[in-house]
Amino acid sequence: MQIDDDRRRARSQMTLAEKASLMSGANFWNTKALGRLGVPSIMLTDGPHGLRKQGGAADHLGLNASLPATCFPTAATLANSWDTDLLRQVGEALGAEAAAESVSVLLGPGLNIKRNPLAGRNFEYFSEDPLLSGRLAAAMIRGIQSNGVAASAKHFAVNSQETHRMSIDEIVDERALHEIYLEGFRIAVTEGGPWTVMSSYNKVNGTYANENRELLEAILRRHWGFDGLVVTDWGGNHDRVAGLVAGNALEMPSTDGVTDREIVAAVEAGALDEAVLDARVDELLALVERTTAARAGAPGVDHDRHHELAVEAARRSVVLLDNARGTLPLGPRSGRVAVIGDFAAAPRYQGAGSSLVNPTRVDSALSALQASGLDVVGYEPGFARRDVPSERRRRRAVRLAQRADVVLLFLGLDESAEAEGVDRAHLRLARNQLALTRELVSLGVPVVVVLSGGAPVELPFAGHVDAIVHGYLAGQGGGRAIADVLTGRANPGGRLAETYPLRYADVPSSATFARTEATSEHRESIYVGYRYFDKVGMPVRYPFGHGLSYTEFAYADLRAGRTSAEVTVTNTGEVAGVETVQLYAEPAGRAEGELRAPRELAGFATVALEPGESATVTIGYAEHAFDVFDPTAHDWRTAPGRYAVLVGASSRDIRLQAALEVEAPAGRAADPAVLAPDVARLPHYLRGDVEHAGDAEYEALLGRALPPSAWPTGRPLTRDDIIAQAKGRRGFGGLLHGLIELSGRVLLRLGKPLAANNTHFALDLPFRSIARMSGGTVDDDMLDGLLLMVNGQFLRGARRTATAWLAQRRRARAARTAAPTVTPPTTTVIDKD
Ligand code: BGC
């Protein structure tokens, strides 16, 4: 975006130090102001499904309270709606809440690909499919930004695991990088036009994402035309100058000017062209310009209206997984209903970490059911969270079930199971929940399971219980939405945006996820989610796109045109409903011999139909529906030939198909060797049997030798190493590690699992971040002292740290008495009322 003349003039009047000062935060959430030239400070806050504007102490872990705001369903939940219009509306509401609080940048949506169901932040992301992720994110971005508030598409890119997220090197081959991990971002950027993008903490193929020129300069700006500002993830700066050169303008949070001075020094030494700094400053000024409306203070928020939208968004996102015996919906004839399960009364409606919202209110399913007119004969928690055994709860639940005609059993992942910074350890529900389920099923009373949780779990009771409803993490209105679905007041229209495997071992990355040292090899390449399960023909619990309804939809007259397909959908049932029409492209008869998924989502649309109503739905093919990313050309190329265009209600429930002949534009056909490489070179990849591809085969796919996956040993730890690497070291390093680990165990014992999770954050912190994240309390000299202590020179290190600390105090005292040369940073004071 072009900045206006005033801003350009302002920039030309800035000193080098002033320009550099704008490149990092004033505090945890605000940029710096430059009062002399009329540049205001702007505020950035989380998050993706609700505003997290902190009124008091600030943090990026969800520790300190934020102002009340509407907690919408998380991205994993909203994704089940497949409804871009709904996402736009939620985005609009999020943007309105941000604008009303004078927040200029809302740090979301998050749209990393769900490579593995155990990834700790899956609840914050949309899908395993990039088209679905990208379209939904784009709609949300448009909604947020319609208020003059910037969205921030995050975390760019390949932030596939939480373990060691600040240091892990995510190794991905070029096809998978573009076709799977970047494609959603490409769509979000080109169709949503976010004004900011947040770079991720991790490295991508050896280079930190925030200083990765290939990602930030070539791909994001040159190829996709991104014209906004790139912000680091909080504490995600590694080498400030390298980040700036790559295109990362704003470092957050404050470093107390340390990295600003690095920028100045680099320019003065001739190591950084001042024009690069000017370009980044212009990006910041443009962002300030674009978000003027937010700072002007928008009208107050109608929280009741937003709550209703939160309920509606949850209703649209609930997935009816199973209703084989037609038990649902419940009605007056269902008889005595027992509500069992802790999640009914104390709903799990969002995940933990930086996205944690302080909701304006929370509806529980239990109270909504009690008010629904059903004959609810009682409620029992049945089990304790975190798998704590409770014989009493079990017994009381069984007794209640014996008095009922149907049991509504609320199960789920508890708060400690899904959190930023930690990957899950397994795919199971708690043992006490599974045991209770078995026992209730054995009573012979119909059991309807209602699930909460932001990611797949193994569902061993599927087929044994009468129905399964998945509410995901449905936000503050989720309880009402779920009750509406159970009672038929709402007809479920949600469709899974990810595959539910039968067991964790079926997931192609299961054997190695999450990697615990230097690298994380994405060995399964493009075979992520349904692309893998379909390639190897593996049975799954519920396929991608699956979801039932209280009505039936019939498909007819599929016509595959050159740019879109058309199909007629009829609601043949008794009640109104929403159908998600999914279009898949299948290279007819070729996928087996090619390095390709058998079918890929090529488009989708939702259609609401009254009983008996029909509609003709036209779905345009996604831009790369018939393309592959050709690593020989480093660009997208068309894979010409015959395709089957499939229309279905899931990736495995294909209702109709039509043939389509696809031609490549002149000079744009994919290299045949990319599509069908020599079988001797990539035998396992051609079959999809990726778990058995050895190092040599993976290296052949990658086109280079694999970097060492283990941490180097026997050398001193450096600023870029993480605290976890001190494990087992002699002296202070090992002690520091041990103490942090111990505090985690103590917190768990004290029943504080969320606080305990934060010890993972601490262990995953690179030593440099101790200084960067301290807002100046720890400077580089102190850090070097600490490193000496960790590396076996305790006394020397302690002396150095103490000397640096004293010097810092002296400098601070001197600064207080001297006149400031630069206008001091503005801290936004938040009125807690
Ligand atoms: C998270 C981001 C978040 C930021 C600010 C980081 O730890 O990764 O998603 O926006 O903190 O809270």
Residues whose N, C-alpha, C, O or C-beta is under 5 A from the ligand:
A	BS01	BGC	D46 D59 H60 L107 D233 W234 S354
